[in-house]
Amino acid sequence: MGGIDRALELIRSSRRVVVMTGAGVSAESGVPTFRDDLTGYWSMFDPNDLATPEAFDRDPATVSRWYDERRQRVLSCRPNPGHVALAAWEEAVVGAGGSFVLLTQNVDRLHQRAGSRHVVELHGSLLSWRCTRTGKVREDLPLPLPHYPMESEAGGLYRPGVVWFGEMLPESAVARAEAAVASCDLVVSIGTSALVYPAAGYVEWAVAQGVSSLEVNRDPTPISDLVDVSLRGLAGEILPRLGAGWRAGTG
């Protein structure tokens, strides 16, 4: 049985699906990875100068400008066929009485813009900014920000709602992710290197419990030999081909 056929078999027999997505899915929409975006003026910066709480404390103007430019860039991008296919899969699974949870390391909200509703943002979002004094979150800040950094009404500064190096993942996101993985019957890794923990550990955990598993990635990863099926290629090309599986219904 070929890889696609085996993947379709796993999809058709699943009712509780957990999907993990990474930068590879967004890259197909033209969203640069964090380090790939360090070009032009920003090429002189080390990631540690832009993506830590200490960096923001030291130079909030520069850090705010960098993340605001990234916010503007992702808003100019559009969901690709991979995003759309995942939203259709979710609709089919939930419509058939199952559960579908999408765990993403991406911060661009392209999944939600494609129609996905059960999304857990493990690394936060570029579109949510919060006050450093009150913790209040806003998603309606001017585009672009009028100045860097932007002060909140409470006298704090707005910082991007992403998880920086040295910070813990949001507790609520971790709790939702762990609950979903603990009860799933299919775990899928798409467009992620499977190197960033704790996110990468969710697939390994599920596989260790005997859960069916599928990977879609352009290149081999550390989990390629662990999963039941590993498909090589772009999500935007492979996921639409797998659409027959979820259109056929689950269970």
Backbone hydrogen bonds in HBPLUS format (Angstrom, degrees):
<---DONOR---> <-ACCEPTOR-->    atom                        ^
c    i                          cat <-CA-CA->   ^        H-A-AA   ^      H-
h    n   atom  resd res      DA  || num        DHA   H-A  angle D-A-AA Bond
n    s   type  num  typ     dist DA aas  dist angle  dist       angle   num
A0006-ARG N   A0002-GLY O   2.89 MM   4  6.10 161.1  1.93 155.6 161.3     1
A0007-ALA N   A0003-GLY O   2.87 MM   4  6.05 156.1  1.92 148.4 155.6     2
A0008-LEU N   A0004-ILE O   2.89 MM   4  6.15 156.3  1.94 150.9 157.2     3
A0009-GLU N   A0005-ASP O   2.99 MM   4  6.25 146.6  2.11 142.2 151.3     4
A0010-LEU N   A0006-ARG O   3.04 MM   4  6.39 155.5  2.10 149.2 154.8     5
A0011-ILE N   A0007-ALA O   2.96 MM   4  6.24 159.7  2.00 151.0 156.7     6
A0012-ARG N   A0008-LEU O   2.94 MM   4  6.08 164.6  1.96 149.8 153.5     7
A0013-SER N   A0009-GLU O   3.20 MM   4  6.31 140.2  2.37 140.7 150.1     8
A0014-SER N   A0011-ILE O   3.26 MM   3  5.37 166.7  2.27 108.0 111.7     9
A0099-SER N   A0015-ARG O   2.88 MM  84  6.37 153.2  1.95 154.9 163.7    10
A0185-ASP N   A0016-ARG O   2.78 MM 169  5.30 159.8  1.82 141.7 146.9    11
A0017-VAL N   A0099-SER O   2.90 MM  82  6.18 155.5  1.96 155.9 149.6    12
A0101-VAL N   A0017-VAL O   2.97 MM  84  6.40 158.5  2.01 154.9 161.1    13
A0018-VAL N   A0186-LEU O   2.94 MM 168  6.30 158.9  1.99 162.5 169.5    14
A0188-VAL N   A0018-VAL O   2.85 MM 170  6.25 150.1  1.93 154.7 163.6    15
A0019-VAL N   A0101-VAL O   2.96 MM  82  6.37 161.1  2.00 156.5 162.4    16
A0103-LEU N   A0019-VAL O   2.65 MM  84  5.92 156.5  1.70 169.0 175.8    17
A0020-MET N   A0188-VAL O   2.66 MM 168  6.01 162.9  1.69 165.9 172.0    18
A0190-ILE N   A0020-MET O   2.77 MM 170  6.07 161.7  1.81 169.4 175.5    19
A0021-THR N   A0103-LEU O   2.89 MM  82  6.41 152.2  1.97 154.0 162.8    20
A0105-GLN N   A0021-THR O   3.03 MM  84  6.29 161.0  2.06 154.7 159.5    21
A0022-GLY N   A0190-ILE O   3.08 MM 168  6.53 139.0  2.25 157.1 163.4    22
A0025-VAL N   A0022-GLY O   3.13 MM   3  6.08 150.8  2.22 128.3 132.7    23
A0027-ALA N   A0023-ALA O   2.87 MM   4  6.03 152.0  1.95 155.8 164.8    24
A0024-GLY N   A0191-GLY O   2.79 MM 167  4.08 146.7  1.90 153.7 143.6    25
A0029-SER N   A0026-SER O   2.82 MM   3  5.30 155.5  1.88 114.4 122.8    26
A0031-VAL N   A0026-SER O   3.29 MM   5  5.49 162.3  2.32 136.8 132.3    27
A0030-GLY N   A0027-ALA O   2.97 MM   3  5.05 160.2  2.01 107.0 111.8    28
A0037-ASP N   A0033-THR O   3.00 MM   4  6.11 133.2  2.22 152.0 162.9    29
A0037-ASP N   A0034-PHE O   3.31 MM   3  5.41 140.5  2.48  96.2 106.7    30
A0038-LEU N   A0035-ARG O   3.11 MM   3  5.39 164.7  2.13 109.6 113.9    31
A0042-TRP N   A0039-THR O   2.95 MM   3  5.25 128.2  2.23 147.6 135.6    32
A0043-SER N   A0040-GLY O   3.08 MM   3  5.45 160.7  2.12 112.2 118.3    33
A0045-PHE N   A0042-TRP O   3.02 MM   3  5.53 166.7  2.03 118.9 122.6    34
A0049-ASP N   A0046-ASP O   2.70 MM   3  5.28 156.5  1.76 121.2 129.6    35
A0050-LEU N   A0047-PRO O   2.95 MM   3  5.31 162.6  1.98 113.6 118.6    36
A0051-ALA N   A0047-PRO O   2.93 MM   4  5.92 139.8  2.10 159.6 171.9    37
A0165-PHE N   A0051-ALA O   2.93 MM 114  6.09 146.8  2.04 167.7 164.0    38
A0055-ALA N   A0052-THR O   3.10 MM   3  5.16 121.3  2.46  96.6 110.7    39
A0056-PHE N   A0052-THR O   3.21 MM   4  6.60 156.1  2.27 150.8 156.4    40
A0057-ASP N   A0053-PRO O   2.95 MM   4  6.23 158.8  1.99 149.9 156.0    41
A0058-ARG N   A0054-GLU O   2.91 MM   4  6.05 149.6  2.01 143.6 152.0    42
A0059-ASP N   A0055-ALA O   2.85 MM   4  5.96 161.2  1.88 151.8 156.5    43
A0063-VAL N   A0059-ASP O   3.24 MM   4  6.46 175.2  2.24 161.3 162.7    44
A0064-SER N   A0060-PRO O   2.91 MM   4  5.77 157.6  1.96 138.9 146.0    45
A0065-ARG N   A0061-ALA O   3.01 MM   4  6.14 157.4  2.06 144.8 151.0    46
A0066-TRP N   A0062-THR O   3.02 MM   4  6.24 162.7  2.05 151.2 155.4    47
A0067-TYR N   A0063-VAL O   3.09 MM   4  6.34 169.8  2.10 155.6 157.1    48
A0068-ASP N   A0064-SER O   2.89 MM   4  5.97 148.5  1.99 145.8 155.2    49
A0069-GLU N   A0065-ARG O   2.94 MM   4  6.12 153.7  2.01 150.0 156.3    50
A0070-ARG N   A0066-TRP O   3.10 MM   4  6.41 151.5  2.18 142.7 150.8    51
A0071-ARG N   A0067-TYR O   2.88 MM   4  6.09 152.2  1.96 141.5 149.4    52
A0072-GLN N   A0068-ASP O   2.98 MM   4  6.25 158.3  2.02 147.2 151.9    53
A0073-ARG N   A0069-GLU O   3.00 MM   4  6.21 151.2  2.09 141.6 149.8    54
A0074-VAL N   A0070-ARG O   2.95 MM   4  6.23 163.7  1.98 158.6 160.7    55
A0075-LEU N   A0071-ARG O   3.16 MM   4  6.30 151.3  2.24 144.6 152.3    56
A0076-SER N   A0073-ARG O   3.09 MM   3  5.27 142.9  2.23  99.9 110.8    57
A0077-CYS N   A0074-VAL O   3.09 MM   3  5.15 152.6  2.17 100.7 109.2    58
A0083-HIS N   A0080-ASN O   2.97 MM   3  5.42 117.6  2.38 112.9 126.9    59
A0084-VAL N   A0080-ASN O   3.11 MM   4  6.43 164.5  2.14 156.8 161.6    60
A0085-ALA N   A0081-PRO O   2.89 MM   4  5.94 155.2  1.95 141.6 148.2    61
A0086-LEU N   A0082-GLY O   3.07 MM   4  6.29 155.3  2.13 147.6 153.5    62
A0087-ALA N   A0083-HIS O   3.10 MM   4  6.42 154.8  2.16 149.5 156.1    63
A0088-ALA N   A0084-VAL O   3.06 MM   4  6.35 151.7  2.14 146.2 153.9    64
A0089-TRP N   A0085-ALA O   2.91 MM   4  6.17 151.0  1.99 146.5 154.7    65
A0090-GLU N   A0086-LEU O   2.96 MM   4  6.21 164.1  1.98 150.9 154.3    66
A0091-GLU N   A0087-ALA O   3.07 MM   4  6.30 161.8  2.11 144.6 149.4    67
A0092-ALA N   A0088-ALA O   3.00 MM   4  6.24 154.8  2.07 146.4 152.8    68
A0093-VAL N   A0089-TRP O   2.94 MM   4  6.19 166.0  1.96 159.5 162.7    69
A0094-VAL N   A0090-GLU O   2.91 MM   4  6.01 174.7  1.92 162.1 163.1    70
A0095-GLY N   A0091-GLU O   2.87 MM   4  5.72 149.9  1.96 136.1 145.8    71
A0096-ALA N   A0092-ALA O   3.09 MM   4  6.18 130.8  2.34 135.3 146.2    72
A0096-ALA N   A0093-VAL O   3.14 MM   3  5.22 135.4  2.34  97.0 109.1    73
A0098-GLY N   A0093-VAL O   2.89 MM   5  5.18 154.7  1.96 152.8 145.5    74
A0097-GLY N   A0094-VAL O   2.99 MM   3  5.10 159.6  2.03 109.6 113.0    75
A0102-LEU N   A0118-HIS O   2.85 MM  16  6.09 174.0  1.86 169.2 170.7    76
A0120-VAL N   A0102-LEU O   2.78 MM  18  6.09 163.7  1.81 159.3 160.0    77
A0104-THR N   A0120-VAL O   2.99 MM  16  6.21 172.9  1.99 165.5 166.0    78
A0122-LEU N   A0104-THR O   3.01 MM  18  5.98 148.4  2.12 157.5 166.9    79
A0126-LEU N   A0107-VAL O   2.88 MM  19  5.56 172.3  1.89 147.9 146.5    80
A0113-ARG N   A0109-ARG O   3.11 MM   4  6.37 155.3  2.17 145.0 152.2    81
A0114-ALA N   A0110-LEU O   2.99 MM   4  6.14 131.6  2.23 137.8 149.3    82
A0114-ALA N   A0111-HIS O   3.11 MM   3  5.15 133.3  2.33  95.4 108.3    83
A0116-SER N   A0111-HIS O   3.04 MM   5  5.48 156.7  2.10 149.1 141.8    84
A0115-GLY N   A0112-GLN O   3.04 MM   3  5.11 149.5  2.14 100.2 109.7    85
A0124-GLY N   A0121-GLU O   3.45 MM   3  5.19 170.8  2.46 100.3 101.9    86
A0163-VAL N   A0123-HIS O   3.02 MM  40  5.02 149.3  2.12 128.2 126.3    87
A0125-SER N   A0161-GLY O   2.96 MM  36  5.52 147.3  2.07 127.1 128.9    88
A0161-GLY N   A0128-SER O   2.55 MM  33  5.05 134.3  1.75 161.5 160.0    89
A0129-TRP N   A0138-ARG O   2.92 MM   9  5.39 174.8  1.93 159.8 160.2    90
A0138-ARG N   A0129-TRP O   2.71 MM   9  5.39 165.0  1.73 165.9 171.1    91
A0130-ARG N   A0159-ARG O   2.93 MM  29  5.56 152.8  2.00 158.9 161.2    92
A0159-ARG N   A0130-ARG O   2.98 MM  29  5.56 163.1  2.01 148.5 150.5    93
A0131-CYS N   A0136-LYS O   2.91 MM   5  5.39 154.5  1.98 145.2 151.4    94
A0135-GLY N   A0131-CYS O   2.87 MM   4  4.86 141.9  2.02 127.4 138.1    95
A0132-THR N   A0157-LEU O   2.87 MM  25  5.43 148.1  1.97 144.4 154.5    96
A0158-TYR N   A0150-MET O   2.92 MM   8  5.78 162.7  1.95 174.5 179.3    97
A0152-SER N   A0156-GLY O   2.78 MM   4  5.19 160.2  1.81 131.4 136.3    98
A0155-GLY N   A0152-SER O   3.08 MM   3  5.27 164.1  2.10 108.4 112.7    99
A0167-GLU N   A0164-TRP O   2.99 MM   3  5.51 156.5  2.04 140.2 139.4   100
A0174-VAL N   A0170-PRO O   3.02 MM   4  6.33 162.2  2.06 158.6 163.5   101
A0175-ALA N   A0171-GLU O   2.93 MM   4  6.13 161.5  1.96 152.0 157.1   102
A0176-ARG N   A0172-SER O   3.04 MM   4  6.22 160.2  2.08 145.7 150.6   103
A0177-ALA N   A0173-ALA O   2.91 MM   4  6.07 158.5  1.96 148.2 154.8   104
A0178-GLU N   A0174-VAL O   2.89 MM   4  6.05 167.8  1.91 154.7 157.5   105
A0179-ALA N   A0175-ALA O   3.05 MM   4  6.14 157.1  2.11 144.3 150.7   106
A0180-ALA N   A0176-ARG O   3.02 MM   4  6.15 157.2  2.07 145.1 151.3   107
A0181-VAL N   A0177-ALA O   2.96 MM   4  6.17 165.9  1.98 155.1 158.6   108
A0182-ALA N   A0178-GLU O   2.98 MM   4  5.99 154.8  2.05 142.2 149.3   109
A0183-SER N   A0180-ALA O   3.26 MM   3  5.51 143.7  2.40 101.0 110.6   110
A0184-CYS N   A0181-VAL O   3.45 MM   3  5.29 161.8  2.49  99.9 104.9   111
A0187-VAL N   A0212-SER O   2.95 MM  25  6.37 158.0  2.00 150.5 155.7   112
A0214-LEU N   A0187-VAL O   3.00 MM  27  6.45 146.9  2.11 153.5 161.4   113
A0189-SER N   A0214-LEU O   2.88 MM  25  6.38 156.0  1.94 154.7 161.7   114
A0216-VAL N   A0189-SER O   2.82 MM  27  6.26 156.7  1.88 162.1 168.1   115
A0191-GLY N   A0216-VAL O   2.92 MM  25  6.37 159.7  1.97 162.3 169.1   116
A0200-ALA N   A0196-VAL O   2.80 MM   4  5.56 159.1  1.84 144.7 150.2   117
A0201-GLY N   A0198-PRO O   2.94 MM   3  5.28 131.9  2.18 108.1 121.7   118
A0202-TYR N   A0199-ALA O   3.11 MM   3  5.71 157.3  2.16 115.9 122.0   119
A0205-TRP N   A0201-GLY O   2.83 MM   4  5.93 156.5  1.89 149.1 155.9   120
A0206-ALA N   A0202-TYR O   3.00 MM   4  6.20 164.6  2.03 148.2 151.7   121
A0207-VAL N   A0203-VAL O   2.93 MM   4  6.13 168.5  1.94 157.1 160.2   122
A0208-ALA N   A0204-GLU O   2.94 MM   4  6.08 155.0  2.01 145.7 152.5   123
A0209-GLN N   A0205-TRP O   3.21 MM   4  6.50 130.3  2.47 138.7 151.2   124
A0209-GLN N   A0206-ALA O   3.00 MM   3  5.16 136.2  2.19  99.9 112.5   125
A0211-VAL N   A0206-ALA O   3.10 MM   5  5.39 163.0  2.13 148.3 143.3   126
A0210-GLY N   A0207-VAL O   2.95 MM   3  5.13 161.6  1.99 110.5 114.6   127
A0229-VAL N   A0213-SER O   3.33 MM  16  6.67 143.5  2.47 135.2 145.5   128
A0215-GLU N   A0229-VAL O   2.83 MM  14  6.24 147.8  1.93 151.2 161.2   129
A0231-LEU N   A0215-GLU O   2.76 MM  16  5.99 174.3  1.76 155.3 153.9   130
A0217-ASN N   A0231-LEU O   3.07 MM  14  6.48 162.6  2.10 169.3 174.7   131
A0233-GLY N   A0217-ASN O   3.03 MM  16  5.60 154.5  2.09 110.0 117.0   132
A0224-SER N   A0221-THR O   3.11 MM   3  5.29 163.7  2.14 111.9 117.1   133
A0226-LEU N   A0223-ILE O   2.89 MM   3  4.99 150.9  1.98 106.4 116.1   134
A0227-VAL N   A0223-ILE O   3.16 MM   4  6.32 150.5  2.25 168.0 170.0   135
A0237-GLU N   A0234-LEU O   3.07 MM   3  5.39 151.0  2.15 106.9 115.7   136
A0238-ILE N   A0234-LEU O   2.94 MM   4  6.18 167.0  1.96 161.3 165.2   137
A0239-LEU N   A0235-ALA O   2.96 MM   4  5.47 155.4  2.02 138.4 146.3   138
A0241-ARG N   A0238-ILE O   2.97 MM   3  5.22 122.8  2.31 104.0 119.3   139
A0242-LEU N   A0238-ILE O   3.14 MM   4  6.51 134.9  2.35 145.6 158.7   140
A0242-LEU N   A0239-LEU O   2.99 MM   3  5.03 130.8  2.24  98.8 112.5   141
A0243-GLY N   A0240-PRO O   3.13 MM   3  5.03 155.9  2.19  99.0 106.2   142
A0245-GLY N   A0242-LEU O   2.86 MM   3  5.62 148.9  1.95 122.7 130.9   143
A0247-ARG N   A0243-GLY O   2.95 MM   4  6.08 151.7  2.03 154.5 163.7   144
A0248-ALA N   A0244-ALA O   3.13 MM   4  6.00 134.2  2.35 131.4 140.4   145
A0249-GLY N   A0246-TRP O   3.22 MM   3  5.21 157.0  2.27  98.1 105.0   146
